[in-house]
Amino acid sequence: MANTKISGLTSATTPLDGTEVLPIVQSSTTKKVANNDLRPKQIQSNATSGILQVAGPTAGTTRVMTTPDANFTAARTDAAQSFTGDQTLGTGNLIQGTAAKGFNFTANTPAAGKTSQLLNWYEEGTWTPTISGDTTSGTQTYTWQYGAYTRIGRQVTCTASVRIATTSGMAGSLVIGGLPFTSRSGDRIAGSVHLAIWGNLTAGQVYIAGYVSPSSTTATLTGSTGATGNLTGLAVSTFAAGSYIDAVITYMT
């Protein structure tokens, strides 16, 4: 086989399995080495640290690793990843791989009452607000029902616009129902209601507000007919055909 041209050799079976033996010159002596033991100059594993190194001509040169398709994963299997410097996604999104995992802000010094520094939820959507009584829900039809929400972590902010067409059988105080998430437990109240607009009520109100009770998907409306009066539950009789409200509801889940 001595002095045989490369063009005269039989082609190897590919892909290589790593056990193929190649000649190399080491310390002026020709020796054999398995394909698996070759270490290309520009991509190498540091013998001390075990870190895969991609070398460039200068420290300021950008190193780029590319693959021909999407079937590629680069990850440690024994621990979390650690990066230094700003990271940029040219295209695409960061995708949450496991529910309840997210961005951990424990590097920040928290306030004394801190219970969590993990941001693990973001969501936008629509919901369908309803009007009913807290004692007896009754039967209502609507001219319109519009609702949208945004959830960031455990805080939910909802908008609601509702106009009653007909109502029958309600009793107690008025509630807005259908909140997209159940409010958290253990508090006196879990959130509040701010009414931006209301109209065509059967009894004039100087002010209307409301609150979200713990472990609930409803918001109770309160009102006052006098400038100095306390806010009390808004009676269902205040609403009739044509009554409407536009509200913002913010609560914790």
Contacts in CASP RR format, 6 or more apart in sequence:
PFRMAT RR
TARGET T0000
AUTHOR 0000-0000-0000
METHOD contacts of the structure
MODEL  1
MANTKISGLTSATTPLDGTEVLPIVQSSTTKKVANNDLRPKQIQSNATSG
ILQVAGPTAGTTRVMTTPDANFTAARTDAAQSFTGDQTLGTGNLIQGTAA
KGFNFTANTPAAGKTSQLLNWYEEGTWTPTISGDTTSGTQTYTWQYGAYT
RIGRQVTCTASVRIATTSGMAGSLVIGGLPFTSRSGDRIAGSVHLAIWGN
LTAGQVYIAGYVSPSSTTATLTGSTGATGNLTGLAVSTFAAGSYIDAVIT
YMT
12 20 0 8 1.000
16 35 0 8 1.000
18 34 0 8 1.000
18 35 0 8 1.000
18 36 0 8 1.000
19 34 0 8 1.000
19 35 0 8 1.000
19 36 0 8 1.000
20 34 0 8 1.000
20 35 0 8 1.000
21 32 0 8 1.000
21 33 0 8 1.000
21 34 0 8 1.000
21 35 0 8 1.000
22 32 0 8 1.000
22 33 0 8 1.000
22 34 0 8 1.000
22 35 0 8 1.000
22 38 0 8 1.000
23 30 0 8 1.000
23 31 0 8 1.000
23 32 0 8 1.000
23 33 0 8 1.000
24 30 0 8 1.000
24 31 0 8 1.000
24 32 0 8 1.000
24 33 0 8 1.000
25 31 0 8 1.000
39 45 0 8 1.000
41 55 0 8 1.000
42 54 0 8 1.000
42 55 0 8 1.000
42 56 0 8 1.000
43 52 0 8 1.000
43 53 0 8 1.000
43 54 0 8 1.000
43 55 0 8 1.000
44 52 0 8 1.000
44 53 0 8 1.000
44 55 0 8 1.000
45 51 0 8 1.000
45 52 0 8 1.000
45 53 0 8 1.000
46 53 0 8 1.000
54 63 0 8 1.000
54 65 0 8 1.000
55 63 0 8 1.000
56 63 0 8 1.000
65 74 0 8 1.000
75 81 0 8 1.000
96 102 0 8 1.000
96 120 0 8 1.000
100 120 0 8 1.000
101 120 0 8 1.000
102 118 0 8 1.000
102 119 0 8 1.000
102 120 0 8 1.000
103 118 0 8 1.000
103 119 0 8 1.000
103 120 0 8 1.000
104 117 0 8 1.000
104 118 0 8 1.000
105 117 0 8 1.000
105 118 0 8 1.000
105 119 0 8 1.000
106 117 0 8 1.000
108 117 0 8 1.000
110 117 0 8 1.000
119 152 0 8 1.000
119 153 0 8 1.000
120 153 0 8 1.000
121 151 0 8 1.000
121 152 0 8 1.000
121 153 0 8 1.000
121 154 0 8 1.000
122 151 0 8 1.000
122 152 0 8 1.000
122 153 0 8 1.000
123 149 0 8 1.000
123 150 0 8 1.000
123 151 0 8 1.000
124 148 0 8 1.000
124 149 0 8 1.000
124 150 0 8 1.000
124 151 0 8 1.000
125 148 0 8 1.000
125 149 0 8 1.000
125 150 0 8 1.000
125 180 0 8 1.000
126 147 0 8 1.000
126 148 0 8 1.000
126 149 0 8 1.000
127 147 0 8 1.000
127 148 0 8 1.000
127 149 0 8 1.000
127 158 0 8 1.000
127 178 0 8 1.000
127 179 0 8 1.000
127 180 0 8 1.000
128 145 0 8 1.000
128 147 0 8 1.000
128 178 0 8 1.000
129 145 0 8 1.000
129 146 0 8 1.000
129 147 0 8 1.000
129 158 0 8 1.000
129 160 0 8 1.000
129 161 0 8 1.000
129 162 0 8 1.000
129 176 0 8 1.000
129 177 0 8 1.000
129 178 0 8 1.000
130 140 0 8 1.000
130 145 0 8 1.000
130 162 0 8 1.000
130 176 0 8 1.000
130 177 0 8 1.000
130 178 0 8 1.000
131 140 0 8 1.000
131 142 0 8 1.000
131 162 0 8 1.000
131 164 0 8 1.000
131 167 0 8 1.000
131 174 0 8 1.000
131 175 0 8 1.000
131 176 0 8 1.000
131 177 0 8 1.000
131 239 0 8 1.000
131 245 0 8 1.000
132 138 0 8 1.000
132 140 0 8 1.000
132 170 0 8 1.000
132 174 0 8 1.000
132 175 0 8 1.000
132 177 0 8 1.000
133 170 0 8 1.000
133 171 0 8 1.000
133 172 0 8 1.000
133 173 0 8 1.000
133 174 0 8 1.000
133 175 0 8 1.000
133 236 0 8 1.000
134 172 0 8 1.000
134 173 0 8 1.000
134 174 0 8 1.000
134 175 0 8 1.000
134 218 0 8 1.000
134 220 0 8 1.000
135 171 0 8 1.000
135 172 0 8 1.000
135 173 0 8 1.000
136 169 0 8 1.000
136 170 0 8 1.000
136 171 0 8 1.000
136 172 0 8 1.000
137 170 0 8 1.000
138 167 0 8 1.000
138 168 0 8 1.000
138 169 0 8 1.000
138 170 0 8 1.000
138 171 0 8 1.000
139 167 0 8 1.000
139 168 0 8 1.000
139 169 0 8 1.000
140 164 0 8 1.000
140 165 0 8 1.000
140 166 0 8 1.000
140 167 0 8 1.000
140 168 0 8 1.000
140 170 0 8 1.000
141 164 0 8 1.000
141 165 0 8 1.000
141 166 0 8 1.000
141 167 0 8 1.000
142 162 0 8 1.000
142 163 0 8 1.000
142 164 0 8 1.000
142 165 0 8 1.000
143 163 0 8 1.000
143 164 0 8 1.000
143 165 0 8 1.000
143 242 0 8 1.000
143 244 0 8 1.000
144 161 0 8 1.000
144 162 0 8 1.000
144 163 0 8 1.000
145 161 0 8 1.000
145 162 0 8 1.000
146 159 0 8 1.000
146 160 0 8 1.000
146 161 0 8 1.000
146 162 0 8 1.000
147 158 0 8 1.000
147 159 0 8 1.000
147 160 0 8 1.000
147 161 0 8 1.000
148 158 0 8 1.000
148 159 0 8 1.000
149 156 0 8 1.000
149 157 0 8 1.000
149 158 0 8 1.000
149 159 0 8 1.000
149 180 0 8 1.000
150 156 0 8 1.000
150 157 0 8 1.000
151 157 0 8 1.000
151 180 0 8 1.000
151 181 0 8 1.000
151 253 0 8 1.000
154 184 0 8 1.000
154 252 0 8 1.000
154 253 0 8 1.000
155 250 0 8 1.000
155 251 0 8 1.000
155 252 0 8 1.000
155 253 0 8 1.000
156 179 0 8 1.000
156 180 0 8 1.000
156 181 0 8 1.000
156 249 0 8 1.000
156 250 0 8 1.000
156 251 0 8 1.000
156 252 0 8 1.000
156 253 0 8 1.000
157 248 0 8 1.000
157 249 0 8 1.000
157 250 0 8 1.000
158 179 0 8 1.000
158 180 0 8 1.000
158 248 0 8 1.000
158 249 0 8 1.000
158 250 0 8 1.000
159 246 0 8 1.000
159 247 0 8 1.000
159 248 0 8 1.000
159 249 0 8 1.000
160 176 0 8 1.000
160 245 0 8 1.000
160 246 0 8 1.000
160 247 0 8 1.000
160 248 0 8 1.000
160 249 0 8 1.000
161 244 0 8 1.000
161 245 0 8 1.000
161 246 0 8 1.000
161 247 0 8 1.000
162 176 0 8 1.000
162 244 0 8 1.000
162 245 0 8 1.000
163 242 0 8 1.000
163 243 0 8 1.000
163 244 0 8 1.000
164 239 0 8 1.000
164 240 0 8 1.000
164 241 0 8 1.000
164 242 0 8 1.000
164 243 0 8 1.000
164 244 0 8 1.000
165 241 0 8 1.000
165 242 0 8 1.000
166 241 0 8 1.000
167 236 0 8 1.000
167 239 0 8 1.000
167 240 0 8 1.000
167 241 0 8 1.000
170 236 0 8 1.000
170 239 0 8 1.000
171 236 0 8 1.000
172 235 0 8 1.000
172 236 0 8 1.000
173 220 0 8 1.000
173 221 0 8 1.000
173 222 0 8 1.000
173 233 0 8 1.000
173 234 0 8 1.000
173 235 0 8 1.000
173 236 0 8 1.000
174 220 0 8 1.000
174 221 0 8 1.000
174 233 0 8 1.000
174 234 0 8 1.000
174 235 0 8 1.000
174 236 0 8 1.000
174 238 0 8 1.000
174 239 0 8 1.000
175 218 0 8 1.000
175 219 0 8 1.000
175 220 0 8 1.000
175 221 0 8 1.000
176 193 0 8 1.000
176 218 0 8 1.000
176 219 0 8 1.000
176 221 0 8 1.000
176 245 0 8 1.000
176 247 0 8 1.000
176 249 0 8 1.000
177 217 0 8 1.000
177 218 0 8 1.000
177 219 0 8 1.000
178 217 0 8 1.000
178 218 0 8 1.000
179 212 0 8 1.000
179 216 0 8 1.000
179 217 0 8 1.000
179 218 0 8 1.000
179 219 0 8 1.000
179 249 0 8 1.000
179 251 0 8 1.000
180 217 0 8 1.000
181 217 0 8 1.000
181 253 0 8 1.000
182 215 0 8 1.000
182 216 0 8 1.000
182 217 0 8 1.000
182 253 0 8 1.000
183 190 0 8 1.000
183 191 0 8 1.000
183 212 0 8 1.000
183 213 0 8 1.000
183 214 0 8 1.000
183 215 0 8 1.000
183 216 0 8 1.000
183 217 0 8 1.000
183 251 0 8 1.000
183 252 0 8 1.000
183 253 0 8 1.000
184 190 0 8 1.000
184 214 0 8 1.000
184 215 0 8 1.000
184 252 0 8 1.000
184 253 0 8 1.000
185 214 0 8 1.000
185 215 0 8 1.000
186 214 0 8 1.000
186 215 0 8 1.000
187 214 0 8 1.000
187 252 0 8 1.000
188 214 0 8 1.000
189 211 0 8 1.000
189 212 0 8 1.000
189 213 0 8 1.000
189 214 0 8 1.000
190 212 0 8 1.000
190 213 0 8 1.000
190 214 0 8 1.000
190 215 0 8 1.000
190 216 0 8 1.000
190 251 0 8 1.000
190 252 0 8 1.000
190 253 0 8 1.000
191 211 0 8 1.000
191 212 0 8 1.000
191 219 0 8 1.000
191 249 0 8 1.000
191 250 0 8 1.000
191 251 0 8 1.000
191 252 0 8 1.000
192 209 0 8 1.000
192 210 0 8 1.000
192 211 0 8 1.000
192 212 0 8 1.000
192 249 0 8 1.000
192 250 0 8 1.000
192 251 0 8 1.000
193 209 0 8 1.000
193 210 0 8 1.000
193 211 0 8 1.000
193 212 0 8 1.000
193 219 0 8 1.000
193 221 0 8 1.000
193 247 0 8 1.000
193 248 0 8 1.000
193 249 0 8 1.000
194 209 0 8 1.000
194 247 0 8 1.000
194 248 0 8 1.000
194 249 0 8 1.000
194 250 0 8 1.000
195 208 0 8 1.000
195 209 0 8 1.000
195 210 0 8 1.000
195 221 0 8 1.000
195 245 0 8 1.000
195 246 0 8 1.000
195 247 0 8 1.000
196 246 0 8 1.000
196 247 0 8 1.000
196 248 0 8 1.000
197 244 0 8 1.000
197 245 0 8 1.000
197 246 0 8 1.000
198 205 0 8 1.000
198 208 0 8 1.000
198 243 0 8 1.000
198 244 0 8 1.000
198 245 0 8 1.000
198 246 0 8 1.000
199 243 0 8 1.000
199 244 0 8 1.000
199 245 0 8 1.000
200 240 0 8 1.000
200 242 0 8 1.000
200 243 0 8 1.000
200 244 0 8 1.000
201 238 0 8 1.000
201 239 0 8 1.000
201 240 0 8 1.000
201 243 0 8 1.000
202 237 0 8 1.000
202 238 0 8 1.000
202 239 0 8 1.000
202 240 0 8 1.000
202 243 0 8 1.000
203 225 0 8 1.000
203 235 0 8 1.000
203 237 0 8 1.000
203 238 0 8 1.000
204 225 0 8 1.000
204 238 0 8 1.000
205 223 0 8 1.000
205 224 0 8 1.000
205 225 0 8 1.000
205 234 0 8 1.000
205 238 0 8 1.000
206 223 0 8 1.000
206 224 0 8 1.000
206 225 0 8 1.000
206 226 0 8 1.000
206 227 0 8 1.000
207 223 0 8 1.000
207 224 0 8 1.000
207 231 0 8 1.000
208 221 0 8 1.000
208 222 0 8 1.000
208 223 0 8 1.000
208 224 0 8 1.000
208 234 0 8 1.000
208 245 0 8 1.000
209 221 0 8 1.000
209 222 0 8 1.000
209 223 0 8 1.000
209 231 0 8 1.000
210 219 0 8 1.000
210 220 0 8 1.000
210 221 0 8 1.000
210 222 0 8 1.000
210 223 0 8 1.000
210 231 0 8 1.000
211 219 0 8 1.000
211 220 0 8 1.000
211 222 0 8 1.000
212 218 0 8 1.000
212 219 0 8 1.000
212 220 0 8 1.000
212 249 0 8 1.000
212 251 0 8 1.000
213 220 0 8 1.000
219 247 0 8 1.000
219 249 0 8 1.000
219 251 0 8 1.000
220 233 0 8 1.000
221 233 0 8 1.000
221 234 0 8 1.000
221 245 0 8 1.000
222 231 0 8 1.000
222 232 0 8 1.000
222 233 0 8 1.000
222 234 0 8 1.000
223 231 0 8 1.000
223 232 0 8 1.000
223 233 0 8 1.000
223 234 0 8 1.000
224 230 0 8 1.000
224 231 0 8 1.000
224 232 0 8 1.000
END
